[in-house]
Amino acid sequence: MIRLYYPSLYNRVKKMLMKIIIKFFFLSFLFSQINNPENETSGIGITIPSGIKIELSGEAEVEFIDVEGKGGAKYNSQNNDGFLKKIDQRSPYMQIDKSVLNFKLLYTDNLSYSLSARFDDNGAYADMTVLRYSSNNTVVELGKNRPKVALKKNTEGYPLIGTSYWKGRQYHLDIEQSMSSLNLGVSFALKRPIGYDAVAEDKSFRMMVYDNGEKIDGQTLEIGLRGDYTYGPLKLAGWYYFGELIDDADWKKTLHYDFDDYTYIEPNTTLSKDAYVGHFWYGGRAEITAMNLLLRSEYIYSEDGFLPRDGFYFEASTKSFPVFDGLFFLVRYGQLRIDPYRITDSFLNPYKNTYESSLLEVEDIDGNGLISEAESKRFRPVLKDPNTWNRELITLALGYDLTNYAQLRFEYYILNEETGDTELVAGNQNRPYQPDVMDDQLLLQLRLSF
């Protein structure tokens, strides 16, 4: 269980709130004059000779980022710090985070094709491509997109479980049927490979995620079922996805090589035909809107092979303030945990009969009558491997609509990461004790769209 260090946290939040409030009101006043309805545009639409209508839209994000904590050349040159985890980019910097150009081709009233071209430091590529057919209450989608349980983000930073589970795009066939207040859906997707991504803006300590789909050897299929129900201001949603790990990119190259404790359950010498490759994840979300306040909570649990994870978040947000029209505020608290508990032998696991149950039995390997942490067949946080850390994230966000197509954002991320370090190990390595990492992050962003 991750612990918040309340005195330190209070001072960090107080200090950061003062910075955000001062900068926010200064820039809001500075740019308020451009919030003129006469300058607005309704967008761009083109009709080509074939009669097909093309809608164009886009966005660009300019950011200022500052990461707290020790890092940089000065810190790296200190003595006896070779085992410590440090911030890669300590100095504040600015960047054009991304530029996106969206095309939507309207063939008929029911059939459309959408393409999102993204330009960033990794180059130019098609981020999202979707062919969509809708008729009455049925929507069929074929292409590359996020799972349909994904939310459209209202802050630059995703919830921890959002980044980990539904941020990555997949190639899928998705069918959704609407019935009054009930929506049901099923998807057939090429499973996304296990990868790593940053918690927020700082890329120093990446966590395990379901990455973007790509052409890969050993590809497998993932099937998803979902539903949501709306009753007045209350909306409830639930989903269940299952498939097999990609052979051998998932179970061997990632789980075996990047998680030291995996070999205590399944030896690294295991052959592909004998490996346990079960994979499933499920979750639920509840949200309610009252008095212009949106309250939302979400929980997700997963097992990839023998590795269990789970996470949750709670958030409150509003877009309505009596003084500033167009002001947005959000506060969010969430966790992402490695091996919180295990349900490998549960009916919720469709692959529970495909592995040898003795692999998960606790055993005294050393024969000394004591059960070590490694022999307990559980996964522990390890300082050298950030992908094994348990994480806790508080997000504070302010946004202001300068115009309908320009938004100013201020976000601050308060991170607590359980590294698994111990005073005994730190002493043996002749270095400071590092049970957590200081890498709180400040983001100032100007988002432009058309």
C-alpha positions as CSV (number, residue, x, y, z in Angstrom):
1,M,0.0,0.0,0.0
2,I,1.4,3.4,-0.9
3,R,1.6,6.0,1.8
4,L,1.3,9.7,1.3
5,Y,3.7,11.7,3.3
6,Y,1.3,14.3,4.5
7,P,3.5,17.1,5.9
8,S,5.6,17.0,2.7
9,L,2.6,16.7,0.5
10,Y,0.9,19.6,2.2
11,N,3.8,21.9,1.6
12,R,4.2,20.8,-2.0
13,V,0.5,21.3,-2.8
14,K,0.5,24.7,-1.1
15,K,3.6,25.9,-2.9
16,M,2.3,24.7,-6.3
17,L,-1.2,26.1,-5.9
18,M,0.3,29.5,-5.3
19,K,2.3,29.3,-8.5
20,I,-0.7,28.1,-10.5
21,I,-3.1,30.7,-9.1
22,I,-0.7,33.6,-9.7
23,K,0.2,32.5,-13.3
24,F,-3.3,31.5,-14.1
25,F,-5.0,34.9,-13.3
26,F,-2.1,36.9,-14.9
27,L,-2.4,35.0,-18.2
28,S,-6.2,34.9,-18.1
29,F,-6.2,38.7,-17.8
30,L,-3.5,39.1,-20.5
31,F,-5.4,37.0,-23.1
32,S,-9.0,37.8,-22.1
33,Q,-9.2,40.4,-24.9
34,I,-9.0,37.8,-27.6
35,N,-12.1,36.0,-26.4
36,N,-14.2,37.7,-29.1
37,P,-17.1,35.8,-30.7
38,E,-16.6,37.7,-33.9
39,N,-13.3,36.0,-34.5
40,E,-14.7,32.5,-34.3
41,T,-15.0,30.2,-37.2
42,S,-17.3,27.2,-37.8
43,G,-14.6,25.0,-39.3
44,I,-13.6,23.8,-42.8
45,G,-15.6,21.7,-45.2
46,I,-14.7,20.7,-48.7
47,T,-16.8,18.9,-51.4
48,I,-14.8,17.3,-54.2
49,P,-16.2,16.6,-57.7
50,S,-17.2,13.0,-56.8
51,G,-19.7,14.4,-54.3
52,I,-17.8,13.2,-51.2
53,K,-17.6,15.8,-48.5
54,I,-14.4,16.2,-46.5
55,E,-14.3,17.8,-43.1
56,L,-11.0,19.1,-41.8
57,S,-10.0,19.9,-38.2
58,G,-6.8,19.9,-36.2
59,E,-5.0,20.9,-33.1
60,A,-1.5,21.9,-31.8
61,E,-0.1,22.0,-28.3
62,V,2.7,24.3,-27.1
63,E,4.0,23.3,-23.6
64,F,6.2,24.5,-20.8
65,I,7.3,21.6,-18.5
66,D,9.2,21.7,-15.2
67,V,10.0,18.5,-13.3
68,E,11.0,18.7,-9.6
69,G,13.6,16.4,-8.0
70,K,17.3,15.7,-8.4
71,G,18.8,15.1,-11.8
72,G,21.0,16.6,-14.5
73,A,24.8,16.6,-14.9
74,K,25.5,18.1,-11.5
75,Y,23.5,15.4,-9.7
76,N,24.9,12.6,-11.8
77,S,28.5,13.6,-10.9
78,Q,28.1,13.1,-7.2
79,N,29.8,10.2,-5.5
80,N,28.2,6.9,-4.6
81,D,25.0,7.6,-6.5
82,G,25.3,5.0,-9.2
83,F,22.3,3.0,-7.9
84,L,20.0,6.0,-7.4
85,K,17.1,6.8,-9.7
86,K,17.4,10.3,-11.1
87,I,15.4,12.7,-13.3
88,D,16.6,12.5,-16.9
89,Q,15.7,16.0,-17.9
90,R,15.9,18.3,-14.8
91,S,15.9,21.7,-16.5
92,P,12.6,23.3,-17.4
93,Y,11.9,23.3,-21.2
94,M,9.4,24.1,-23.8
95,Q,8.1,21.9,-26.7
96,I,5.5,21.6,-29.4
97,D,4.0,18.4,-28.0
98,K,2.1,17.5,-31.1
99,S,0.3,18.8,-34.2
100,V,-2.7,16.9,-35.4
101,L,-4.6,17.2,-38.7
102,N,-7.9,15.3,-38.9
103,F,-9.7,14.3,-42.1
104,K,-13.3,13.0,-42.1
105,L,-14.6,11.7,-45.5
106,L,-18.5,11.5,-45.6
107,Y,-19.4,9.0,-48.3
108,T,-23.1,8.8,-47.3
109,D,-25.2,9.7,-44.3
110,N,-24.2,6.3,-42.8
111,L,-20.7,5.7,-44.0
112,S,-17.6,7.7,-43.1
113,Y,-13.8,7.4,-43.0
114,S,-11.7,9.2,-40.4
115,L,-8.0,9.7,-40.5
116,S,-5.9,11.5,-37.8
117,A,-2.4,12.5,-39.0
118,R,0.0,13.3,-36.1
119,F,3.3,15.2,-36.3
120,D,5.7,15.1,-33.3
121,D,9.3,14.3,-32.4
122,N,8.8,10.7,-33.6
123,G,7.9,11.9,-37.1
124,A,4.6,12.0,-39.0
125,Y,2.3,9.0,-38.9
126,A,-1.4,8.0,-39.0
127,D,-2.4,7.9,-35.4
128,M,-6.0,6.9,-35.9
129,T,-7.8,5.4,-39.0
130,V,-11.4,4.4,-38.8
131,L,-14.1,3.3,-41.2
132,R,-17.5,3.8,-39.5
133,Y,-21.0,2.7,-40.5
134,S,-24.0,3.7,-38.5
135,S,-27.6,2.7,-39.1
136,N,-30.5,3.3,-36.7
137,N,-29.1,2.3,-33.3
138,T,-26.1,0.2,-34.6
139,V,-22.6,1.5,-35.1
140,V,-19.8,-0.6,-36.7
141,E,-16.2,0.6,-36.6
142,L,-13.3,-1.0,-38.4
143,G,-9.7,0.4,-38.1
144,K,-7.2,1.6,-35.6
145,N,-8.6,3.4,-32.6
146,R,-8.6,3.2,-28.8
147,P,-10.8,0.7,-27.1
148,K,-14.3,2.0,-26.9
149,V,-14.2,2.1,-23.1
150,A,-11.6,4.9,-23.4
151,L,-12.6,8.4,-22.3
152,K,-11.9,11.5,-24.2
153,K,-9.4,13.2,-21.9
154,N,-10.2,16.5,-20.3
155,T,-6.7,17.1,-19.0
156,E,-3.3,16.6,-20.7
157,G,-2.4,13.9,-18.2
158,Y,-4.4,10.7,-18.2
159,P,-5.4,8.8,-15.0
160,L,-2.8,6.1,-14.2
161,I,-5.1,3.3,-15.3
162,G,-6.0,5.3,-18.4
163,T,-2.4,5.4,-19.6
164,S,-1.9,1.8,-18.6
165,Y,-5.0,0.2,-20.1
166,W,-6.9,2.2,-22.6
167,K,-4.7,5.0,-24.0
168,G,-3.0,2.7,-26.5
169,R,-4.7,2.3,-29.9
170,Q,-5.6,-1.1,-31.4
171,Y,-6.7,-2.6,-34.7
172,H,-10.3,-3.7,-34.1
173,L,-13.7,-4.5,-35.4
174,D,-16.2,-3.0,-33.0
175,I,-20.0,-3.3,-33.0
176,E,-22.2,-1.3,-30.7
177,Q,-26.0,-1.5,-30.3
178,S,-28.0,1.2,-28.5
179,M,-31.3,0.4,-26.8
180,S,-32.8,3.5,-25.1
181,S,-30.6,4.1,-22.0
182,L,-28.6,0.9,-22.6
183,N,-25.6,0.4,-24.9
184,L,-24.0,-3.0,-25.6
185,G,-20.8,-3.6,-27.5
186,V,-18.4,-6.3,-28.6
187,S,-15.0,-6.0,-30.2
188,F,-12.5,-8.2,-31.9
189,A,-9.0,-6.7,-31.8
190,L,-5.4,-7.6,-32.5
191,K,-4.0,-7.6,-29.0
192,R,-1.8,-4.6,-28.2
193,P,1.7,-5.5,-27.1
194,I,2.9,-4.9,-23.6
195,G,5.1,-1.8,-23.5
196,Y,6.1,1.1,-21.4
197,D,5.0,4.7,-21.2
198,A,5.5,7.8,-19.0
199,V,3.1,8.5,-16.1
200,A,2.8,12.2,-17.2
201,E,5.2,14.5,-18.9
202,D,8.5,13.3,-17.5
203,K,9.9,10.2,-19.3
204,S,12.4,9.2,-16.6
205,F,10.5,6.3,-15.0
206,R,8.1,4.5,-17.3
207,M,5.4,2.1,-16.3
208,M,3.9,-1.0,-17.9
209,V,1.1,-0.3,-20.4
210,Y,-0.9,-1.9,-23.2
211,D,0.9,-0.1,-26.1
212,N,-0.2,0.9,-29.5
213,G,-0.9,-1.9,-31.9
214,E,1.8,-2.7,-34.4
215,K,2.9,-5.4,-36.9
216,I,4.4,-8.0,-34.7
217,D,5.3,-11.7,-34.9
218,G,3.2,-14.0,-32.8
219,Q,0.1,-11.7,-32.9
220,T,-3.0,-12.9,-31.0
221,L,-6.6,-11.9,-30.8
222,E,-8.4,-10.1,-27.9
223,I,-12.2,-10.2,-27.5
224,G,-14.0,-7.5,-25.6
225,L,-17.5,-7.2,-24.1
226,R,-18.9,-4.0,-22.7
227,G,-22.1,-2.2,-21.7
228,D,-23.2,1.1,-20.2
229,Y,-26.5,2.3,-18.7
230,T,-27.6,5.9,-18.2
231,Y,-30.3,6.8,-15.7
232,G,-30.8,10.5,-15.4
233,P,-27.5,12.1,-14.2
234,L,-26.0,8.7,-13.4
235,K,-24.0,6.6,-15.8
236,L,-22.6,3.1,-15.2
237,A,-20.3,1.2,-17.4
238,G,-18.5,-2.2,-17.3
239,W,-16.3,-4.2,-19.6
240,Y,-14.3,-7.5,-19.9
241,Y,-11.5,-8.3,-22.3
242,F,-9.6,-11.5,-22.8
243,G,-7.1,-13.1,-25.1
244,E,-3.6,-14.6,-25.1
245,L,-0.2,-13.0,-24.7
246,I,1.7,-12.3,-27.8
247,D,4.3,-15.0,-28.4
248,D,7.0,-14.3,-27.5
249,A,7.0,-10.5,-27.3
250,D,4.8,-10.4,-24.3
251,W,5.4,-13.4,-22.1
252,K,9.1,-13.8,-22.6
253,K,10.7,-10.6,-23.8
254,T,8.7,-8.4,-21.4
255,L,7.4,-10.4,-18.5
256,H,10.3,-12.8,-18.1
257,Y,13.1,-10.3,-18.8
258,D,11.7,-7.2,-17.1
259,F,10.2,-8.7,-13.9
260,D,12.8,-10.5,-11.9
261,D,10.2,-12.3,-9.7
262,Y,8.6,-13.9,-12.8
263,T,11.2,-16.6,-12.9
264,Y,10.3,-17.8,-9.4
265,I,6.9,-18.8,-10.8
266,E,7.7,-19.8,-14.4
267,P,11.4,-20.5,-15.1
268,N,13.1,-18.5,-17.9
269,T,14.0,-21.8,-19.6
270,T,10.3,-22.5,-20.3
271,L,9.5,-23.3,-23.9
272,S,6.9,-21.4,-25.9
273,K,4.6,-24.4,-26.1
274,D,4.7,-24.8,-22.3
275,A,4.3,-21.2,-21.3
276,Y,1.2,-19.8,-19.6
277,V,-0.2,-17.1,-21.9
278,G,-3.5,-16.2,-20.3
279,H,-4.5,-12.5,-20.5
280,F,-7.6,-10.7,-19.3
281,W,-8.7,-7.4,-17.9
282,Y,-12.0,-6.0,-16.7
283,G,-13.2,-2.8,-15.1
284,G,-16.1,-0.6,-14.2
285,R,-16.8,3.2,-14.2
286,A,-19.5,5.3,-12.5
287,E,-20.1,9.0,-13.0
288,I,-22.8,11.4,-11.9
289,T,-23.4,15.1,-12.8
290,A,-25.0,17.4,-10.3
291,M,-25.0,21.2,-10.0
292,N,-22.5,21.5,-12.9
293,L,-20.1,19.1,-11.0
294,L,-19.0,15.9,-12.6
295,L,-18.0,13.1,-10.2
296,R,-16.3,10.0,-11.7
297,S,-14.6,6.9,-10.4
298,E,-13.1,3.9,-12.2
299,Y,-11.5,0.6,-11.3
300,I,-9.5,-1.9,-13.5
301,Y,-8.0,-5.3,-12.7
302,S,-5.8,-7.4,-15.0
303,E,-3.6,-10.4,-15.3
304,D,-1.0,-10.8,-17.9
305,G,0.4,-14.3,-17.6
306,F,1.1,-14.7,-13.9
307,L,1.4,-10.9,-13.3
308,P,-1.6,-9.3,-11.7
309,R,-2.2,-5.5,-11.5
310,D,-5.0,-3.2,-10.6
311,G,-5.7,0.5,-10.2
312,F,-8.4,3.1,-9.6
313,Y,-9.1,6.8,-9.5
314,F,-11.6,9.3,-8.2
315,E,-12.1,12.7,-9.8
316,A,-14.2,15.8,-9.5
317,S,-14.4,18.5,-12.2
318,T,-16.5,21.5,-13.2
319,K,-16.8,23.9,-16.1
320,S,-19.1,26.4,-14.6
321,F,-17.9,29.3,-12.3
322,P,-19.9,32.4,-11.5
323,V,-17.1,34.8,-12.2
324,F,-15.0,33.3,-15.0
325,D,-17.0,31.9,-17.9
326,G,-15.0,29.1,-19.7
327,L,-13.0,28.2,-16.6
328,F,-12.3,24.5,-16.0
329,F,-11.1,22.8,-12.7
330,L,-10.3,19.2,-11.9
331,V,-8.8,17.3,-9.0
332,R,-8.0,13.6,-9.3
333,Y,-6.5,10.9,-7.1
334,G,-5.5,7.5,-8.4
335,Q,-3.3,4.5,-7.8
336,L,-1.7,1.7,-10.0
337,R,-0.5,-1.3,-8.1
338,I,1.6,-4.4,-9.0
339,D,0.3,-7.7,-7.6
340,P,-2.4,-6.4,-5.2
341,Y,-4.0,-9.9,-5.1
342,R,-4.5,-12.8,-7.5
343,I,-7.5,-14.4,-9.1
344,T,-5.7,-16.7,-11.5
345,D,-7.8,-19.7,-10.4
346,S,-11.1,-17.8,-10.5
347,F,-13.9,-18.3,-12.9
348,L,-13.1,-14.8,-14.2
349,N,-10.0,-16.2,-15.8
350,P,-10.9,-18.2,-19.0
351,Y,-7.4,-19.7,-19.0
352,K,-7.4,-21.0,-15.4
353,N,-7.1,-24.6,-16.6
354,T,-4.1,-24.0,-18.9
355,Y,-1.4,-23.8,-16.3
356,E,0.1,-26.1,-13.6
357,S,-1.4,-24.9,-10.3
358,S,1.7,-26.0,-8.4
359,L,3.6,-23.1,-10.1
360,L,1.8,-20.7,-7.7
361,E,2.2,-22.7,-4.6
362,V,4.5,-21.2,-1.9
363,E,7.6,-23.4,-1.4
364,D,10.8,-23.3,0.6
365,I,13.3,-23.4,-2.2
366,D,16.3,-22.9,0.1
367,G,15.2,-25.6,2.5
368,N,15.8,-23.4,5.5
369,G,12.3,-23.5,6.9
370,L,11.7,-19.8,6.1
371,I,9.7,-18.4,3.2
372,S,11.5,-15.4,1.6
373,E,9.7,-12.7,-0.4
374,A,11.0,-14.4,-3.6
375,E,9.7,-17.8,-2.5
376,S,6.2,-16.3,-1.8
377,K,5.5,-16.2,-5.6
378,R,4.5,-12.6,-5.4
379,F,5.8,-9.6,-7.3
380,R,7.7,-6.9,-5.4
381,P,8.7,-3.3,-6.3
382,V,12.4,-3.2,-7.3
383,L,14.4,0.0,-7.3
384,K,16.3,-0.7,-10.5
385,D,13.1,-1.5,-12.5
386,P,10.5,1.4,-12.5
387,N,8.0,-0.9,-14.3
388,T,7.6,-2.8,-11.0
389,W,6.9,0.2,-8.8
390,N,3.5,0.9,-7.2
391,R,2.3,4.4,-8.0
392,E,0.0,7.1,-6.6
393,L,-0.9,10.2,-8.5
394,I,-2.7,13.4,-7.6
395,T,-3.7,15.7,-10.5
396,L,-4.6,19.4,-10.0
397,A,-5.8,21.1,-13.2
398,L,-7.0,24.5,-14.3
399,G,-8.1,25.4,-17.8
400,Y,-9.4,28.6,-19.4
401,D,-11.0,28.9,-22.8
402,L,-9.5,32.0,-24.4
403,T,-11.8,31.4,-27.4
404,N,-13.8,28.4,-28.6
405,Y,-10.6,27.2,-30.3
406,A,-7.8,28.2,-27.9
407,Q,-7.4,26.9,-24.3
408,L,-4.8,27.7,-21.6
409,R,-4.1,24.8,-19.3
410,F,-2.2,24.6,-16.0
411,E,-1.7,21.2,-14.5
412,Y,0.4,19.9,-11.6
413,Y,1.1,16.2,-11.0
414,I,2.0,15.0,-7.5
415,L,3.6,11.6,-7.7
416,N,4.5,9.1,-5.0
417,E,6.2,5.9,-6.3
418,E,7.1,3.0,-4.1
419,T,10.5,1.8,-5.3
420,G,10.9,-1.2,-3.0
421,D,14.2,0.1,-1.7
422,T,15.3,-0.9,1.9
423,E,17.7,0.6,4.3
424,L,19.7,-2.7,4.5
425,V,20.2,-2.8,0.7
426,A,21.1,0.9,0.6
427,G,23.7,0.4,3.3
428,N,25.2,-2.5,1.5
429,Q,25.6,-0.4,-1.6
430,N,26.9,2.6,0.3
431,R,24.3,5.0,-1.0
432,P,21.3,7.0,0.4
433,Y,18.1,5.2,1.1
434,Q,15.6,5.9,-1.7
435,P,12.1,4.5,-0.8
436,D,10.4,6.9,-3.3
437,V,11.3,9.3,-6.1
438,M,10.8,13.1,-6.2
439,D,9.4,13.9,-9.6
440,D,6.4,16.1,-9.3
441,Q,5.6,17.9,-12.6
442,L,4.3,21.2,-13.7
443,L,2.7,21.7,-17.1
444,L,1.6,25.0,-18.7
445,Q,0.0,24.4,-22.1
446,L,-1.5,26.5,-24.9
447,R,-3.9,24.3,-26.9
448,L,-5.0,25.6,-30.3
449,S,-7.6,23.9,-32.5
450,F,-9.7,24.5,-35.6
